Amino acid sequence: MEKHPFFNLMIYTKTELEQIIQQPINQVQTLREWPLSSVVEASGENEEKWIVKYMLEPLNIEGVWYQTPHRDFLPQCDHIIDLTPHQQILIYRKIAGIHPSQANLNEKQSLDLLGSLQEAIQSIHEPNLPTRIQIGTPHDFNHCFQRMIDDMRKLVVDRHFIITQMETVNFLQKLVKDEGVIDTLTYNTGYAHGDLGQDNVLLQPDGSITILDWQRPVRSSPLIDAFIFLDSMGIPPLRYLPPESLYLAHLERIEWYVANAVRWNPVIIDRIDQYIDHFVRELEWVYPANTKNFKM
């Protein structure tokens, strides 16, 4: 194995990868990468293609989801390799299909697809699957987001954040302590994908669906997946969902970026500061909303 040229990832040489998939490889192409993961496509004989995912903690929980009792909507991994306690490698044949944005779906069809996606996800009942965070009960919600607030205060005080200031932290503190928001977002909770953009969904010619990239699953309200999917399809989520869906999706994203700044990926803290500012501006535009609690 060899070290990734930029990140703290160990990656296979072409020869090692050929030994694992047991066929010659003609080409290896990088699809996407950032400091915590790298995804490549290896082209083998007979035009067969393989996806190889190198992932560092906390993303290295994905393989566990593929080892649960088989479900048609989950990818089938040929190899799940826990290289170290901190790095996991997944290898599977590339899945045929198109993303929903390529299927020329109208708005009703997109909403129907969302319903099918959520029905599939909510069929997962194994009690101990790993999640990145748990925010499905009032206690877990408070614990998770109070830790986020405390981390943000320290980042501001230590001047690691430039755009984000204490006024922003205080605004978020008010939001995460709002009992009405907590009641809505901890009702009817279960597993959620956590990053259900349309680019993580594949539609097969036979009508079946595959949901990809289970790197950031959460215990949460299903509103988070609904908001992210509709937003990724170019459909204004608040046309169909309550304001609390935006609160949840943006709070989870802010928590993810703050955790990166503190624990996983501090080298991009300037960009993290900008991302947080973007999400907070949208939250300030919507919160507080004078609406009744919405139950999904």
MARTORMAR-648784 format. One record per residue: y, x, z of N, C-alpha, C, O in turn. Coordinates in steps of 0.001 Angstrom, whole numbers, padded with zeros to 6 digits, always signed. Atoms other than C-alpha are relative to their C-alpha. Layout:
REM MARTORMAR-648784
YXZYXZYXZYXZ;...
//
This chain:
REM MARTORMAR-648784
-001193+000852+000000+000000+000000+000000+001233+000881+000000+001166+002069+000316;-001246-000747+000018+003602+001035-000375+001117-000874+000569+001050-002103+000534;-001112+000733-000590+006856+000099+001307+000895-000553-001099+001173+000116-002094;-000969+000604+000911+009164-002291-000502+001222+000918-000085+001640+001477+000929;-001118-000944+000139+012087-000263-001930+001235-000335+000823+002047+000550+001092;-001209+000385-000729+014695-002250+000030-000283-000619+001370+000520-000464+002290;+000256+000785-001201+013042-004345+002749-001166+000581+000801-001911+001434+000318;+001045-000498-000892+010697-003745+005658-001317-000733-000234-001926-001263+000695;+001228+000673+000427+007732-005169+003746-000960+001023-000589-000540+001933-001303;+001027-000793+000654+004471-003498+002798-000574-000824-001143-000929-001987-000952;+000449+000727+001183+003354-004454-000722-001151+000755-000668-001289+001970-000522;+001148-000600+000665+000239-003850-002787+000434+000764-001254+001383+000385-001940;-000129-000631+001301+000085-001380-005614-000737-000864-001023-001524-001736-000656;+000658+000757+001064-001056-002758-008961-001523+000153+000097-002261-000817-000075;+001444-000245-000098-004480-001152-008494-000613-000776+001164-001690-001355+001024;+000515+000733-001162-004934-002675-005029-000060-001503-000286-001010-002179+000110;-000021+001421+000318-003966-006110-006314-001121-000355-000978-001732-001418-000867;+001101+000227+000936-006450-005812-009170-001339-000071+000730-002202-000871+000370;+001242+000017-000775-009203-005074-006650-000163-001312+000766-001278-001810+000921;+000066+001239-000778-008324-008182-004629-000330-001188-000886-001186-002001-000537;+000246+001160+000865-008226-010642-007536-001141+000252-000984-001568-000649-001706;+001182-000382+000785-011034-008767-009318+000174-000228-001498-000710-000742-002182;-000234-000007+001440-009460-008589-012734+001212+000874-000299+002076+001048+000561;-001156-000831+000353-007019-006334-014591+001291-000810+000000+001289-002000-000318;-001324+000630-000005-003317-007128-014232+000839+000625-001105+000969+001846-001188;-000824-000483+001101-001093-006865-017278+001448+000225+000413+002105+001151-000065;-001417-000072-000359+002268-007435-015602+000216-000584+001384-000442-001555+001759;-000425+000547-001290+003830-007979-012164+001503-000233-000066+002275+000689-000332;-001412+000391+000130+007146-009829-012119+000497-000576+001323-000152-001450+001898;-000596+000536-001221+009374-010464-009093+000669-001333-000293+001494-001438-001202;-000595+001321+000172+010277-014140-008779+001222-000186+000890+002264-000654+000430;-001137+000089-000917+012510-014051-005702-000307+000860+001219-001467+001089+001560;+000203-000802-001199+013046-011924-002645+001278+000059+000822+002387-000073+000306;-001081-000275-000937+015214-011392+000378-000639+000756+001158-001855+000947+001141;+000584-000923-000980+014746-009271+003524-001254-000466+000715-002022+000370+001191;+001175+000469-000731+012077-011519+005066-001183-000334-000898-002275-000581-000386;+001121+000340+000869+009947-012212+001984+000241+000472-001423+001374+000653-001870;-000041-000344+001415+009110-011203-001547-001118-000766-000690-002252-000781-000209;+000981+000785+000740+007324-013395-004107-000093+000568-001415+000910+000678-002120;+000200-000553+001331+005807-011916-007255-001046-000814-000741-001876-001496-000140;+000987+000648+000862+003837-013286-010183-000763+001091-000735-000170+001925-001418;+000858-000981+000669+000900-011229-011441-000732-000690-001140-001376-001717-000930;+000670+000561+001170-000411-011929-014950-001290+000756-000248-001282+001964-000487;+001305-000620+000196-004131-011288-015333-000559-000281-001369+000171-000647-002290;+000656+000248+001270-006657-011644-018103+000026-001494-000345+000167-002350+000529;+000043+001384+000484-006813-014805-020226+001223-000797+000422+001151-002009+000624;-001280+000617-000358-003170-015514-019314-000019-000677+001367+000855-001491+001664;+000024+000543-001363-004200-016409-015749+001094+000658+000826+001293+001871+000759;-001106-000524-000801-001290-016041-013340-000271-000237+001482-000846-001250+001880;+000190+000051-001440-001320-015365-009623+001351+000136+000694+002222+000879+000241;-001186-000125-000840+001379-015830-006985-000381+000831+001230-001384+000563+001890;+000208-000856-001177+001598-013147-004291+001258-000079+000857+002353+000256+000406;-001134+000174-000907+003817-013850-001281-000146+000961+001182-001132+000916+001917;-000060-000907-001144+004721-011121+001209+001037-000567+000971+002190-000766+000589;-000898+000685-000937+006263-012633+004362-000005+000669+001363-001053+001007+001914;-000166-000499-001358+007623-011286+007607+000250-001159+000948+000657-002243+000530;-000292+000983-001036+007918-013190+010861+001484-000362-000058+002313+000528-000246;+000825+001119-000456+008944-015959+011414-000647-000810-001129-001222-001870-000881;+000544+000749+001134+007846-017016+007899-001513+000117-000109-002138-000585-000903;+001421-000302+000140+004320-015706+008452-000892-001036+000680-001987-000716+001141;+000833+001097-000511+003069-019076+009701-000548-000850-001140-001365-001742-000908;+000351+000871+001122+002607-020532+006215-001501-000078-000223-002035-001155-000486;+001425-000017+000279-001002-019461+005817-000805-000914+000896-001828-001452+000472;+000728+000870-000924-002089-021432+008879-000039-001426-000542-001035-002128-000370;-000046+001357+000551-001013-024642+007138-001017-000178-001113-001519-001283-001318;+000949+000100+001097-003289-023857+004208-001448+000153+000476-002383-000014-000307;+001340-000113-000571-006256-023276+006532-000413-001272+000736-001518-001348+001274;+000340+001285-000619-006133-026822+007912-000958-000754-000919-001138-000344-002066;+000848+000790+000901-008559-029451+006553+000727-000316-001303+001900-000688-001299;-000626+000061+001327-007914-029676+002820+000734-001318-000228+000228-002398+000076;-000763+001148+000484-005220-032018+001567+000449+000303-001416+000848+001426-001725;-000268-000222+001414-004572-032497-002116+001422+000490-000259+001668+001159-001263;-001395-000365+000265-000836-031957-001768+000353+001405+000497+001487+001847+000313;-000234-001369-000441-001191-028476-000206-000616+000984-000995-001700+000731-001520;+000606-001012+000868-001732-025358-002334-001306+000531+000592-001489+000561+001809;+001249-000620-000433-005175-023796-002186+000122+001512-000134+000228+002037-001242;-000156-001455+000009-004911-020139-001208-001361+000664-000196-002342+000300+000453;+001219-000775+000183-007537-017716-002498-000130+001085+001065-001236+001435+001476;+000021-001075-000995-006543-015027+000004+001165-000197+000971+002313-000351+000555;-001008+000016-001059-004676-015234+003319-000246+001239+000846-001269+001344+001524;+000203-001311-000612-004187-011746+004736+001064+000220+001067+002253+000328+000764;-000919-000348-001086-002642-011114+008133+000017+001519+000115-000796+002117+000821;-000046-001460+000085-001640-007529+007456+000281+000629+001354-000362+001602+001746;-000347-000397-001363-000045-007071+010882+000360-001269+000750+000430-002333+000134;-000478+001197-000701+001024-009469+013643+001339-000515-000520+001746-001633-000206;-001346+000357+000462+004392-009516+011861+000083-000268-001497+001104-000770-001968;-000050+000211+001448+003472-009674+008148-001264-000675-000490-002376-000313-000103;+001099+000728+000619+001301-012069+006174+000152+000050-001516+001264+000090-002044;+000017-000005+001462+000288-012017+002502-000858-001169-000471-001996-001330-000029;+000737+001108+000606-000755-015110+000525-000184+000284-001485+000746+000729-002158;+000279-000188+001421-002423-014898-002891-000716-001249-000505-001768-001624+000014;+000656+001175+000573-003216-017962-004987+000346-000119-001481+001368+000388-001944;-000248+000222+001421-003502-018986-008617+001235-000879-000178+001440-001846+000556;-001211+000766+000253-000243-020278-010030-000347-001441-000317-001257-001710-001101;+000286+001432+000130-000153-024074-009871+000789-000562-001180+001998-000362-001293;-000671+000623+001142+000601-025961-013060+000826-001185+000471+000517-001808+001487;-000818+001162-000342+003287-028609-012988+001467+000266-000258+001868+001374-000615;-001452-000112+000170+006997-029273-013225+000686-000473+001277+000131-001256+002048;-000791+000455-001145+009679-029713-010600+000623-001365-000322+000850-001685-001489;-000572+001338+000255+011147-033211-010148+001267+000015-000837+001506-000916-001607;-001240-000051+000784+014475-032104-011634-000279+000129-001494+000599-000132-002317;+000360-000156+001405+012601-031413-014888-000671-001252-000567-001003-001303-001751;+000787+001172+000403+010948-034838-015010+000858-001175-000463+000329-002247-000758;-000908+001069+000443+014026-036894-015983-000184-001289+000799-000228-002380+000229;+000168+001163-000854+013566-039215-013012+001334-000713+000186+002375-000070+000322;-001216+000720-000369+016083-041971-012452+000059-000091+001533-000829+000398+002230;-000200+000000-001446+017397-042693-008971-001121-000740+000727-001599-000277+001762;+001085+000752-000647+014777-045312-008125-001296+000811+000005-002014+000830+001004;+001212-000817+000062+011975-043023-009283+000073+001162+000992-000932+001529+001600;-000168-001083-000968+013399-040210-007165-000231-000502+001425-000847+000183+002242;+000209+000580-001332+013461-042493-004119-001479-000322+000227-002000-000117+001323;+001437+000273-000117+009875-043590-004809-000767+001298+000248-001696+001332+001056;+000651-001295-000195+008846-039945-005055+000222+000498+001416-000704+001012+002044;-000271-000384-001384+010558-039209-001742-000933-000749+000950-001474-000160+001886;+000908+000763-000844+008531-042015-000187-001414+000561-000030-002074+000639+001007;+001342-000578+000119+005304-040484-001522-000095+001341+000714-001096+001635+001368;-000017-001304-000668+006269-037031-000268-000054-000170+001514-000804+000527+002197;-000031+000185-001446+007040-038312+003209-001298-000613+000516-001752-000285+001613;+001292+000557-000392+003856-040370+003329-001054+001097+000094-001880+001101+001007;+000957-001109-000025+001882-037229+002493+000217+000875+001227-000736+001203+001934;-000298-000877-001129+003638-035101+005106-000358-000669+001323-000874-000025+002237;+000269+000707-001258+003289-037767+007778-001483-000295+000210-001873-000823+001251;+001447+000142-000181-000469-037860+007172-000595+001184+000754-001778+001179+001093;+000472-001190-000718-000717-034478+008903+000076-000286+001493+001160-000513+002029;+000038+000350-001419-001820-035104+012482-000600+001084+000888-000705+000891+002099;+000539-001072-000840-003360-031805+013633+001031+000366+001069+002198+000582+000743;-000989-000107-001079-001746-031258+017041+000642+001374+000178+001727+001473+000751;-000470-001338-000374-001281-027492+017117+000391+000869-001184+000302+002094-001102;-000472-000807+001120+000007-026414+013730+001300+000698+000385+002128+000118+001087;-001216-000722-000387+002711-023749+014049+001231-000563-000700+001172-000939-001871;-001275+000415+000575+006311-024779+013485+001055+001043+000342+000944+001765+001333;-001064-000967-000288+009454-022707+013274+000777-000411+001232+001071+000420+002092;-000651+000530-001195+011219-024937+015793-000558-001388+000280-001126-002028-000605;+000376+001357-000381+010451-028141+017688+001246-000709+000521+001850-000290+001508;-001197+000764-000384+013268-030697+017910-000306-001491-000033+000574-002309-000300;+000435+001377+000122+011264-033915+018032+000108-000827+001265-000101-002039+001217;-000226+000730-001248+011919-034854+021685+001380+000360+000521+001918+001404+000153;-001313-000355-000555+015206-034981+023615-000010+001367+000699+000946+002133+000575;+000071-001295-000690+014057-032017+025730-000020+001154-001005+000726+002123-000859;+000087-001069+000995+013090-029902+022705+001291+000123-000802+001731+001231-001109;-001257+000004+000734+016240-030913+020831+001075+000749+000795+001763+001622+000265;-001008-000661-000845+018451-029861+023745-000278+001482+000150+000636+002301+000063;+000355-001402-000212+016547-026624+024334+000315+000840-001234+000910+001912-001128;-000195-000750+001238+016652-025531+020688+001476+000204-000316+001917+001322-000579;-001378-000113+000448+020260-026303+019953+000923+000586+001068+001982+001118+000735;-000790-000694-001013+021591-025111+023314-000162+001514-000142+000786+002272+000061;+000201-001427+000264+020015-021743+022556+000853+000439-001190+001442+001520-001173;-000856-000309+001150+021787-021839+019185+001450+000150+000421+002123+001101+000023;-001387-000044-000465+025112-022595+020885+000257+001278+000803+001272+001945+000603;-000165-001209-000823+024622-019772+023410+000035+001248-000873+000839+002150-000636;+000002-001151+000910+023790-017317+020622+001299+000076-000793+001835+001163-001008;-001247+000013+000765+026839-018402+018632+001173+000474+000849+002031+001218+000373;-001080-000444-000886+029127-017912+021615+000007+001521+000106+001061+002153+000049;+000080-001453-000133+027875-014364+022006+000415+000698-001299+001096+001722-001262;-000378-000585+001285+028262-013627+018289+001514-000043-000203+002099+000887-000759;-001455+000109+000116+031861-014868+018425+000691+000967+000970+001618+001683+000592;-000611-000873-001007+032704-013018+021642-000120+001468-000394+000812+002251-000210;+000217-001391+000410+031207-009797+020293+000591+000318-001364+000442+001434-001860;-000711-000153+001271+033175-010296+017051-000918+000353-001168-000519+001043-002106;+000883-000115+001158+030152-010311+014802+000338-001068-001029+000182-000855-002232;-000483+001059+000886+031433-013580+013361+001511+000119-000116+002202+000336+000879;-001441-000057+000245+034892-013546+011783+000543-001388-000317+001565-001800+000233;-000448+001350+000372+035197-017007+010204-000300-000977+001126+000562-001759+001527;+000413+000906-001068+033271-018841+012899+000661+000409+001307+000518+001547+001754;-000707-000286-001246+035365-019081+016066-000454-000981+001090-001260-001877+000838;+000456+000793-001139+034979-020670+019487+000274-001491-000190-000445-002326+000359;-000282+001413+000284+036550-023908+018253-001197-000643-000718-001567-001781-000427;+001185+000494+000707+033577-024310+015898-001171-000172+000954-001883-001174+000899;+001107+000062-000960+031102-023567+018684+000164-001217+000908-000806-001918+001196;-000248+001155-000879+032724-026182+020911-000242-001321-000730-000744-002278-000141;+000278+001201+000795+032562-028752+018105-001507-000248-000083-001964-001376+000104;+001452+000148+000104+028839-028103+017642-000616-000359+001348-001590-001109+001407;+000489+000352-001330+028300-028281+021400+000146-001501+000248-000760-002139+000784;-000223+001436-000168+029804-031769+021427-001013-000800-000814-001547-001802-000338;+000925+000714+000877+027605-032838+018510-001417-000003+000570-002059-001052+000619;+001394-000080-000444+024301-031604+019954-000208-000643+001363-001351-000857+001768;+000117+000688-001286+025055-033250+023322+000246-001502-000120+000175-002219+000878;-000270+001419+000217+025860-036656+021776-001305-000784+000194-002243-000616-000586;+001236+000705-000315+023250-038994+023307-000425-000959-001104-001619-001153-001330;+000344+000878+001107+023447-041432+020410-000663+000762-001141-001630+000290-001738;+000590-000852+001036+022720-038644+017941-001406+000418+000410-002337+000361-000394;+001311-000452-000481+019852-037354+020082-001015-001134-000068-002152-000929-000491;+000925+001146+000031+018325-040838+020402-000491-000268-001417-001679-000512-001629;+000378+000273+001379+018368-041334+016634-000912+001086-000555-001878+000786-001257;+000718-001115+000617+017033-037884+015769-001283+000371+000726-002016+001251+000274;+001278-000242-000688+014194-037925+018293-000852-001271+000036-001733-001427+000882;+000767+001240+000135+012863-041337+017252-000989+000160-001149-000625+000664-002211;+001000+000003+001069+009628-041604+015235-000164+001387-000623-000084+001533-001842;+000052-001369+000498+009185-037844+014937-001439+000455-000247-002394-000161+000225;+001295-000601+000311+006328-035716+013643+000248+001304-000732+001302+001918-000569;-000222-001196+000803+005842-032792+011306+000951-000315-001150+000906-001397-001736;-000843+000071+001192+008488-032219+008657-000080+001347-000698-000298+002377-000061;+000078-001236+000779+008508-029653+005871+001126+000950+000369+000909+002154+000505;-001149-000792-000423+011984-028449+006824+000794+000622-001128+001932+001043-000925;-000718-000580+001149+012905-027182+003341-000455-000720-001273-000817-000085-002264;+000593+000816+001052+011882-030056+001059+000952-000188-001183+001209-001315-001604;-000750+000086+001238+014102-029229-001892-000930-000263-001171-002129+000001-001087;+000846+000344+001138+012877-030356-005298-000687+001229-000584-001711+001095-001254;+000646-001206+000505+012082-026727-006150-001255+000363+000790-001992+001265+000392;+001238-000196-000755+009336-026854-003495-001004-001127-000237-001955-001299+000526;+000902+001100+000371+007655-029842-005171-000421+000196-001450+000406+000480-002316;+000521-000063+001365+005410-029738-008240-000686-001318-000336-001464-001847+000458;+000631+001215+000508+004390-032792-010268-001010+000401-001064-000663+001079-002031;+001048-000332+000964+001074-032478-012119-000134-001100-001055+000237-002248-000809;+000160+001004+001073+000251-034232-015418-000848-001198+000413-000666-002292-000119;+000853+001124-000418-002388-036362-013632+000657-000879+001054+000029-001804+001571;-000724+000809-000964+000270-037764-011286-000063+000507+001426+000603-000037+002306;+000092-000540-001362-000673-035687-008258+001216+000862+000316+001965+001261-000576;-001172-000717-000494+001894-033830-006161-000462+001200+000824-001424+001103+001586;+000229-001155-000868+001891-030345-004624+001306+000351+000692+002352+000463+000052;-001170-000393-000781+004293-029429-001841-000171+001463+000389-001136+001821+001066;+000091-001448-000151+004961-025676-001727+000793+000501+001208+001567-000238+001817;-000863-000782-000897+006403-023124+000702+000153-000613+001395+001229-001074+001775;-000012+000494-001377+005472-024225+004220+000337+001143+000959-000435+001462+001863;-000420-001134-000817+007381-021349+005782+000873-000417+001182+000989+000315+002165;-000948+000420-001040+009813-023363+007901-000271-001425+000480+000673-002196+000652;+000273+001357-000485+008012-026515+009087+000582-000201+001397+000729+000748+002167;-000595+000324-001292+009514-028283+012083-000662-001262+000555-001238-002055-000189;+000292+001281-000648+008652-030994+014594+001328-000711+000099+002226-000257+000807;-001336+000552+000175+011453-033372+013813-000086-001424-000521-001165-001938-000815;-000129+001270+000709+012666-036690+012475-000223+000226-001490+000171+001267-002016;+000162-000128+001456+011652-037298+008832+001325-000039-000758+001364+000240-001956;-001311+000020+000659+015367-037700+008107+000363+001355-000588+001076+001422-001590;-000372-001330+000507+015618-033927+007625-000531+000209-001406+000187+000703-002275;+000569-000165+001335+013250-033928+004652+000651-000941-001002+000887-000567-002151;-000616+000968+000904+014806-037055+003178+001361+000492-000475+001674+000416-001663;-001333-000479+000369+018313-035576+003270-000100+001170-000974+000574+001175-002004;+000085-001211+000819+017301-032212+001790-000509-000331-001398-000001+000201-002385;+000537+000327+001322+015245-033752-001022+001032-000730-000856+001257-000350-002004;-000981+000741+000794+017885-036263-002130+001153+000895-000422+001616+000821-001561;-001094-000919+000309+020595-033611-001957-000395+000924-001150+000409+001180-002046;+000455-000917+001048+018513-031270-004132-000156-000703-001349-000125-000053-002394;+000113+000781+001233+018078-034071-006695+001351-000469-000521+001416-001177-001526;-001335+000406+000427+021830-034561-006976+000341-001429+000356+001277-002003-000200;-000253+001372-000465+021669-037948-005227+000722+000088+001346+000189+000705+002268;-000696-000071-001288+024259-038371-002444-000870-000579+001113-001126-001783+001117;+000942+000503-001013+021993-038641+000614+000551-001146+000834-000192-002052+001211;-000562+001016-000879+024416-040772+002621+000152-001354-000695+000578-002331-000080;+000084+001285+000673+024134-043461-000027-001186-000804+000531-001174-002035+000502;+001227+000650-000459+020705-044214+001445-000385+000328+001442-001232-000351+002023;+000388-000468-001325+020537-042400+004787+001185-000064+000953+002334-000061+000511;-001090+000039-000975+022550-042560+008005+000658+001373+000153+000069+002383-000234;-000669-001294-000200+025090-039842+008916-000837+000985+000812-000735+002198+000629;+000814-000898-000830+022600-038497+011468-000919+000879-000831-001314+001953-000378;+000842-000837+000862+020488-037218+008554+000726+001284-000383+000128+002360-000418;-000800-001188+000296+023300-034866+007591+000125+000877+001236+000022+002100+001141;-000091-000791-001228+023739-033816+011227-001253+000854+000168-001178+002052+000442;+001252-000697-000246+020076-032916+011470-000230+001124-001005-000560+002247-000624;+000236-001017+001025+019784-031080+008157+000919+001198+000183+000483+002343+000063;-000954-001108-000138+022924-029033+008767-000189+000749+001313-000044+001971+001347;+000263-000696-001260+022151-028292+012419-001215+000911-000126-001205+002031+000385;+001181-000852+000188+018702-027003+011425+000352+001230-000811-000115+002328-000506;-000384-001145+000828+020254-024794+008757+000856+000976+000793+000672+002189+000701;-000838-000886-000819+022878-023461+011145-000861+000754+001009-000684+001955+001213;+000886-000662-000966+020184-022771+013758-000801+001107-000678-000988+002180-000104;+000772-000996+000754+018140-020924+011113+000836+001239-000266+000360+002360-000087;-000854-001146+000296+021068-018731+010127+000399+000752+001268+000463+001982+001261;-000335-000671-001258+022067-018028+013734-001194+000823+000488-001020+001952+000947;+001197-000744-000393+018463-017022+014519-000161+001257-000844-000572+002302-000339;+000044-001185+000861+018582-014682+011529+001014+001041+000453+000710+002233+000503;-001049-000938-000419+021855-013157+012731-000383+000728+001286-000060+001902+001464;+000328-000573-001309+020457-012561+016216-001314+000767-000026-001417+001843+000564;+001348-000548-000143+016773-011802+015643-000615+000544-001277-001249+001600-001250;+000825-000315+001156+015503-011638+012096+000701+000838-001048+000089+001730-001636;-000618-000548+001202+018085-010520+009603+001495+000272+000196+002315-000262-000551;-001422-000203-000289+021372-009223+011082+000766+000741-001087+001996+000770-001055;-000704-000775+001019+022148-007110+008017+000851-000881-000912+001762-000376-001568;-000790+000886+000865+023514-010192+006182+000917-000894+000836+001198-002027+000446;-000763+000837-000925+025658-011427+009078+001297-000514-000620+001748-001605-000272;-001226+000475+000645+028791-011656+006904-000261-001252-000831+000521-002202-000808;+000350+001180+000799+027075-014075+004546-000391-001170+000898-000067-002322+000611;+000378+001050-000949+025609-015983+007480+001240-000686+000546+001265-001910+000674;-001265+000542-000496+029131-016446+008840+000590-000986-001017+001100-002040-000637;-000517+000885+001051+030167-017973+005490-000843-001263-000142-000301-002358-000295;+000881+001167+000108+027128-020259+005290+000287-000994+001126+000396-002198+000892;-000236+000868-001155+027771-021602+008789+001324-000741-000166+001410-001933+000128;-001302+000641+000214+031415-022291+007944-000117-001155-000984+000493-002205-000781;+000186+001066+000992+030333-024332+004903-000644-001230+000634-000175-002351+000437;+000706+001142-000593+027914-026495+006887+000851-000687+001068+000825-001913+001182;-000832+000590-001038+030342-027005+009768+001111-000846-000612+001449-001901-000075;-001039+000792+000663+033058-028200+007386-000533-001369-000417+000163-002375-000275;+000585+001284+000383+030721-030895+006078-000295-000858+001230-000117-002076+001200;+000239+000742-001237+029737-031858+009618+001303-000594+000532+001323-001743+000974;-001288+000487-000498+033399-032177+010610+000508-001168-000835+001237-002027-000339;-000435+001081+000874+033958-034450+007647-000689-001312+000370-000112-002384+000188;+000794+001204-000270+031248-036892+008804+000004-000393+001473+000013-001583+001789;+000149+000298-001431+031097-036611+012609+001368-000062+000681+002239+000743+000352;+000935+001060-000391+031753-038670+014628+000072-001175-000965+001144-001513-001467;+000058+001158+000894+030632-041615+012516-000153-001261+000837-000973-001309+001753;+000038+001257-000748+031210-045128+013793-001081-000901-000596-000785-001909-001238;+001114+000774+000543+027754-046420+012880-000996-000295+001114-001046+000399+002129;+001078+000296-000942+024900-048047+014721-001131+000997-000218-001297+001538-001311;+001165-000877+000145+021845-045942+015393-000933-000547-001077-001177-001749-001175;+000854+000355+001131+019556-045924+012393-001414+000435+000318-001623+001571+000745;+001387-000341-000304+015789-046008+012820-000787+000064-001312-000773-000881-002101;+000762-000158+001241+013558-044664+010044-001482+000036+000336-002316+000163-000560;
//
